[in-house]
Amino acid sequence: MIRQLLRLLVAAMLLCIAGGLRAAGQWETLQAIHLIENPRNSARPGAHGELGAYQFRHSTWRMHTRQPFQKALVRSHADQVAVAHYDWLSTQLRRNGLPASSYNIALAWNAGIGAVISGRVPAVSRQYAQRVVNIAGDLERSKLAASITSRPAMMPIILTP
């Protein structure tokens, strides 16, 4: 009982430390985008013809694959294109002297890379990006907590004179 309580206390402390030091990773950011864009995995196109888990527009899909746009509805294909688009956005942000943070990636995902580079981003896109950062941070902390609490208990160290 005490050992479990100690493990939970250590996990909580590490979560607090990690939350302040680490930004969410690629997986967490993309998962957050998916949860905002299409949490129910609807096959119905969006208002501008967007498709799939990440609500790709046809032009974005074409930037990263030769697969038919309907393949955006297949999660494995959508994931591959999402990773390629994330990497492309990261490169574009860095080339323009901006950090490739989860916030900036989400901002560019929603408003477009040109808007982010020019600094002319609508408030709704800033709200979207903050939602992505919040969800991605929750996912990061959950992943860290699971990895800490799933480890076997440490063996006690016995010092002998």
Buried (B, 14 or more C-beta within 10 A) or exposed (E): EEEEEEBEEEBEEBBEEBEEEEBBBBBBBBBBBBBBBBEEEBEEBBEEEBBBBBBBBEEBBEEBBEBEBEBBBEBEBBBBBBBBBBBBBBEBBEEEEBEBBBBBBBBBBBBBBEBBBEEEBEEEBBEBBEBBBEBBBBBBBEBBBEEBEEEEEEEEEEEEE
